[in-house]
């Protein structure tokens, strides 16, 4: 049994500028999603707030009530099918579709501010209550229990869920915490108060007020004390949503049985008309599709990626336990649940994705039901266990498709190395299994020549490379250290910033250093070893020079926020999402 140890270097401080220490946490205004009729069904559309770029989000089913995740990467929605109305999640390009709730009457989803949880309304109309559920589909909790009808939850950045409680005569707005309890009443009106939506700061909300046919929009302070009218227009204004920067609202307007989506600036006197276009108002849709339930996408936030390796146990392992594993072993399901709770742009798999031999059957039985749930995000590189099947056929068949030469895992005939961009960063995936690829990994090998040319062709300020074998380690597996030195030489010469590796089944972070292991705060590469994907833990042998942090008690993933000229990192523990190591760095 491995002896678990932790050592976190508390005396080493990072030097970053104040500007670099602040991530891009304020989003810009992206597209607006809404539900509308299409070919006899209900579809989810998006359109830019200036009226351009109408498109359909693929949902593979009749869908409504779309709502973007806090980083704008995912969409939650109500989808209707054989199980009734369920809450579904997917990415904005239509990939990763999965049901979150069981139905048959689950609707009106709303994201928690950290994107880990969804609030929703459940039950037949007139007898609904509010619930919350983790974005991995576990941990469902009831938030309200009332003889009335609770609907339209909206979760604020201050961790309050506003909602509508209907009674026989009217409807009012309440709020409740994420643990449930006694709701707080925010409005008391003989008229209907409907569809609350929090501002980005959580200090105010916008809602619809009035009797049917004469409903207008108002803002309300979070304590319910001060309301301000936004519209005074014939017809009904409803279903408002704030823009991510808080300066505008999108909403529906219904008049003479025609419903359209409009966008309006919040500041100013109450609007008394809704022209198709003015300095303050823009009509976003026509009425033919009967659009409803707009949601405004946060845009241009720094991308967040997750990285992990040494992941899925062999289904024949005595610790496999139907894919769930046991404490400390075969926890690929647990770590993949953590991925489902994160708003990610990409997932870097740094080798040994499937034990013991990387066969196709093992991938189908172990990796696919766990990490395969985020397959559309995965950018993999192989490890040594993939090549225990000749030519890593199981690995390439799983990611590229059976027998296909190229695809998600790169060109199998070439060796499966490739590069791409994420935000302002250039990212390079390399194959460190040098004995198994054409030409190996020497300084004059095809792969290293390609690497030098690729880096020269992408002279971005920030570069991250990842491959299975670590150059430096405090563990027992330094067997690929010399093999990957030519990678390090090329990356260092090009001014790259971050290297991510696996192979060792633990987490380790190094200070920036040269390929020969000399400390170099100005131009050095910072290595992260992230072999914490689920298989199990390795012991530490002796502390390597420049090692800043080590942890072999955690299974989970490393998360990197890739900013303009900077990066943040977190080691995220599964299943609770706790951060056990974190920091920031600047690019060269």
N, C-alpha and C positions, 0 to 999 in steps of 0.2 A: 504494500500500500504506500502511495506517495505521502511524503511528509509535506504538509502545506505550510508555506511561509509567505510573509508579506514584508516588503521593504519599500518604503516610499521616501525618496530623498527630500527631506524637508528644508535643507539649507541651500538648495539651488534655486535661484530666482530667475525668471525670464525677464529680459529687458525688451519692452515693446513701447512704441509711442502711444500716447493717449488715443490718437485717432485710430491706430491699428487695433487697439484693445476693444473697440466697439464694433460688434457685428452689425450687418445691415438688418436691423430689426424692424424698420419702418417700411412696410410694403408700399408700392405704387398701385394705382388702380388698374386692374386687369380687365378681363372679359366679364360679361354678365351672363350667367346661366339662367334659363327659365324653362318651364314646361309648356308644351303646346301640342296642338293636334298635328298629326302627320299620318297620312295614308290610313285613316280610320283608327288610329291608335294614339297613344300619348308618347311623345319623344322629349328628350332634353336637348335644347339648343344653347348655343352661346353666340354672343355678338359683342363686339367692342363698344365701349360707351359712346364713341363718335358715330355709331351706326354702321360701321364697316364689318366685314368678315363674318357673316352668318355661317354657322356650321352646326352639324348634328354630332353630339357625343354618342358613340356607339354604346348601347345599353343591352341589346339582345332581349328586349322585353318592354312592355308597357310601363312607363315610369313617370314619376312626378316628384314634386318637392325636392329639387336638387339643392345641395348646399356644399360649398367648397370648404376644404380643410383649411386650417389656419395658415399654412404655407402655400396653399393653392395647388397642391400636387394631386389631391384625391377629391372625389365627389361622393357624398352620401346621398341616398335618394330613397324614395318609396318605389318599390317595384311590385307589380301585380302578376300573379301566376297561379299555379295549381295549389300553392300553399296559402293563397290569399294575399294580403298586403304584408310585405316584409321590408325591413330596412336592408339595403344592399350597399356595399362599398366597391369602388373601383378607382383606377387612375384616370386622369382626364383624357387619355388617348383611347380609353375603352378596355385596356388590359387589366388583369387582376380582378375580374369580377367575382364577387362572392357574397352569399347571403350572410348577414350579421345576426338577424333575429329569426325566430321560427314562425312568425305569423300567428293567426291569420288576419290580424287587424293592428299592424304596427306601422306607424307613419310619422311624418313631420320630424325628421332627424335634425339634431344640432350638435356641433362639435364642441368638446371641451377646449379651453385655450391651448393646452399642450398637445392636442390631437390624439390623445390616448384613449378617449372615451366618447361615447355618443349618448345624448339624451334623446328620448323619443316618446310619443304618445301611443298607448296601447289600449285596445278595447273597442267595443261597438260605439258608434257615435251617440253621444248623450251619456255615456258611462265610462269615459276614458280616464286613465290615470297616467302619470309620468313615470318613466323608468330610465335607468342608465345602464350601459353595457360597455365593456372594454372593446376596443377596436379589433381585438383578436377573437371576439365572440364569447368571452368568458365573463364571469363576475357580474351577472345581471342583478340589479338592485332596484327595488321600488322606491320612488321618491315621494309620491303623493298617494293618499287613500281618501277618497271623498265620494259622497253620494252625488256630487255634481259632475260636470264634464270638464276635465282638464286637458288642454291642448296647446299647440303652438309654442313649444319650449324654445328658448334662445339663451345660450350660455355665454356669459360675459367674461372678459379677461380678469375680472375681480372675483370670479368663481361663484357667481350667482346665476341661477336659472330663472329667467322671467317666463311667465306663461299666462294663458288665459283660463279663467275659471268661469264657466257658463252656469247660470241658474235659469229659473223659469222666466224671469223678467228681463234680465240683462246679463252682460258679461263684464268682468273686471280683470285687471292685471294684478298678478301676484308675483312674488319671487321666493325661491327656496334654495338652500345650499345643496351641494352635490351629495351630501349624506342624507338628504331628506329632512324630515322634521316638520314643524309647524310653519306653513308658508306665511309670508308677510304680505299684507294687502297694500298695493300701491295706488289703486284708483277706486273711487266710489262714485258711481255715476248711474243715473236712471237710464242712460243710453248705453250702447255697446262700446266697450273698449277692447280692441282686437289687435292681433298680430304684432306683438312687441318685438323690437329688434334693437340690440345694444349698439351703442357707438363703439369705435375702436378703443376708447379709453375706459369704457364701462361706467362713465359718470352720468351719462344720459341714455335714454332710449327713445326711439321713434315708434309711434303706434297709430292705429286708425280708430277714429272716434265718431259715433253718431248712429242714427237709425239707417236701415237699408235704404239706399237711394240718395242719402245725404251724408255720407261719411267723408271726413277730412283727416288729414295727417296732423299730428301734434308731436312735439318732443316733450319729454318728462325727465326731471332729474331722478337720480337713482333712489333717492329717499321718498319719491312720490309727491314732493311738496310744490314743485313749480312746473307748470305746463306752458307751452308756447305753441301757437297755431302756425302750421306751415302752409296749408292750402285752404282755400274757400272757393271751391269749384263745384259746378253742378255735377252730380253723379257720385260715384264711390271711389275714393282712393284707398287702396289697401295693400297688404303684403309688402310693407317697406323693408328695405335693407340698406344699411350705410355703405358708402364706399370705404375701401380700406384706409384712405387718408382722412376720413371723417368729414369731408367738405360737401359731399353730395349724398342723395338718397335715390335709389331706384325703387319704383313702385308700380302697381297696376292702377289703371283708371278705367272704370266701367260706366258707360253712359249709353242709354238707348240700346242696351243689350250688346254693345260692342266693347270688348276689353283690349286694352293696349298696355304696353310697358313704357314708362317715361323715366327720365333722369332729370333731377333738378338740384340746384345748389341749395344748401340749407340756409345760409345767411340771407337775410332780407325780409321784407314784409310778406305777409301771407299771399301766396299766389292766387290770383282770381281768374286765371285762364291758363290753359295748357296748349300753347301753340306747338306746331310740329318742330319748330326750331327758333330759339331766341338766345339772348345772352345768358339766360338762367335756366332754360328748359330745353330738352331735346326729346322728341318722340323716338323710341327705340324700335318699336315693332308696329306692324299693321294689326288689324283685328282678326284676320282670317283664321289664324291658328288658335285664337282664344288664349293668349299667353298668360301664364300665372307663375307665382312663387319665384320671383327673381332672387338670385344670390350673386354677390359681387366677388370676383376672384382676387385675392392678394397676389401681386406680381413682383418680380425682380428682387426677391429675397435671395440671400446667399444660399446656394445649394448645400444640402446636407447629404452626406453619403455614409453608409455603414460598411464596415470591413470585418471579416472573420474567416478563419480557416480551421481545418482539422475538425470536421463537422459531424457527419452522419455515420452512426455505427452500422456494422454489418447486420442484416436482419437475423443472421444465425448466432449473433452474440447472446450469451446467457443473460446479459443486462438489457437487451433490446426492449423487452416488455411491451410488445405491440406498438413500438415506436415512441412510447412515452419515456422509457429509460428508468433509471433508478438514481437516487441522490449521488451526484458527482460523475455519473457515467451515462452515455447514450442520451444526452439531453438535447438532441437536435430539435425536437418539437418545442421545448421550452425556449430555446434561443430564437427560433423562428417566430414564436409568438411575440417576442420582443420586437422583431422587425415589423410585424403587422401593426404594432402600436406606434410606429414612427413615420413621420412625413418625409420620405426619402426621395432623392433624385436618382440614386444608384446604389447597388450593393456589390462590393468587391469581394469575391470569393478567392482566397489566396492559397488554394491548393488543399489536397487531401479532403475533397468535398465528400467522398464516399469510401468508407472502409468496407472490407479489408483490401479488396482487389479492384474496386471501381467497376464492377460488372454492370451491365445494363439492368439485370434483374434487381440488383441491390439499389441502384438509383431509383427504380420504379417503386420499390417497397419502402425505402428509408428516406432518401434525400427529397424525392418529389413530394410526398405528403407533408413535409416540414418546410425546408427552405424553398422547395419548388413552388410554394404558394406566392413567392415574390419573384418567380423566374423571369418575368418580363423586365425586372430591374437589374438582374445579375450580369456582371461582367467578370467571367471566371478566368483563372489561370490554373494549370494542373500542378499537382504535387507528385511525390514518389508513388503513392498508393494507386493513383490513376494508371500508372504504367505497369502495375502488376497484372493488368490485362494488356496483352500485346498492342502496341501503338495507341494505348489509352483509348481503345475503341469504344468502351462503354461511356466514357466521359464525352468524347466528341459526338457520339451518336445521341446522347441525351441533350446536349446543348445545341448542336448544329442540326440534328435530325439524322435518322439512320442512313448511313452511307454518304451523307452530304459532306463535301470537302470544306466548304466555308459556311460561316454562320456566327452565332453568338460567341463561340469560343475561338474565333479566328480561323485561319487556314490550317487544317490538320496536317497537310503534306509539308507545309513550311515549318510547323512547330507550334502554332497557336499563339503567337505573340502579335500584338496590335496596339493601336493608340487611338485616342479620341479626346474631345474636349468636354469639360463640365464647367459651365459658367466661364470664368476667366482663366481657368486652370487647364493645363495640358496633362493628360493622364496616360501612362504607358503600362501595359500589362506584358510581362516577360515570362519565359519558360526557363526555370532554373534546373530542370531535369536534363542536364547537359548530355548525358550518355544516350539519351533517347531521341534527340532531335538532329536533323541534318547539320553537320558542321560543328556541333557542340556549342560551347559558350566562350571560346578563347578570344583574345583581343582581335584576331583577324577572322573570326567566324562570321557566317552570314548574318546571324542574329545581332551581333554587336555592331557590325557595319550598318545594318538597318537601323539600329538604335541611334548611332551617331548621326546618321542622315535625318532621321525623324526629329531628333532634338534640334538639329540645325534648321530644319524646315519649320519649326514651331518655337520661335524665340520668345515665348511668353515669359512674364516675370515669375510665374509660379508653376512648378511641375511636381507631380507626384508619380512615383513608379511603384509597382507591386509585383512580387514574385514569391514563390514558396520558401526557398531556402534563405535563412538569415545570414548576413555577413558577420554579425556579432551576437553573442548569446551568453547568458549566465547559466545556461542549461547544459545538457549532455549531448546535444545534437548539433555540433558545429561542422558536420561532415560536408556541407555544401558551401562552407565559408569561402574557400579559395575559388570554387566554381563561379561564384557570383561577383568576385572582385572586378572582372572586366566591366560588368554592369555598373558597379559603383564608380569605376574610373571614368567611364563615359558620362555618367550622370553628374559627377562632381565637376568635371571639366565644363559641362554645359550650364552649371549653376542651378541644378535641380535642388529641391527643397526637402521632400519627404519620401521615405521608403517604407513600405508596409510589407511585412513577411509573416510566415506562419511556421510550420514544421514543429517548433517547440509548443507544447500544449500549455501555454501560459501567456500572460501579458507582460511585456517589458517595453519600457521607453528609454531611449538613449538621448543624451545631449548631442547637439550637432557635432559631427566629426568628419575627418577625412577618410578616404578608403583604407588607409593604413591604421586607423584608430586613434589619430591624434585629435585632441579637442580643437574645434574650429568654430567658435560662435558666429563668425562673420559669414563664412561660406560653406559650412559643413552641412552634411545631410543628417536629418533626424530620422532614426529608425524606430519603428513601432513593430513589435512582434505581437500578433493577435490570434494565436492558435487557441482561441477560447470558444470556438463555435459549437461545442457540445460533446465531442468524443470523450473527453476526460482530461485529467491534469497530469503534468510532469513535474518532478521536483527541480529545484534549483541546485546547482552544484557549487559554483563559486561566483561571486559578484564580478561581472566583467567591468573593465575600465569604462568610464563615462555612462554607466547605467544609472539612470535617475529614478526609475520606479519599476517595481516588480510585484506581480500578484498572481498566484496560482490557486486562489480560492474562488475566483470568479469565472463563471461561464456566462457568455453574453456576446456583445459586439462592441467594437470601437466605432464611435461616430465622429466624423470630421465635418466641420462647417468650412467651406472653401470660399473665403472672401476675396475681395480685390486687394491683392498684395499681402494677404494674411490668412491665417487658419486658426481654428480652435479644435481641440480634441476633447473627447470624453470616453472613458471606459464605462459602458452601460451594463449593469448586472441584470440578468434575467432571473426571476420573472418580474421583479418589482421596479425595474427601470432606474434604480439608484445609480448615481455617479460615484465611482470609486477612485477615479483619477481624472484630472482635467487640466487644461492650460491653453495657452495661446502662443503663436509664433508669427514672425513676419518673414516674407519671402525675400530672397536676395535681390 
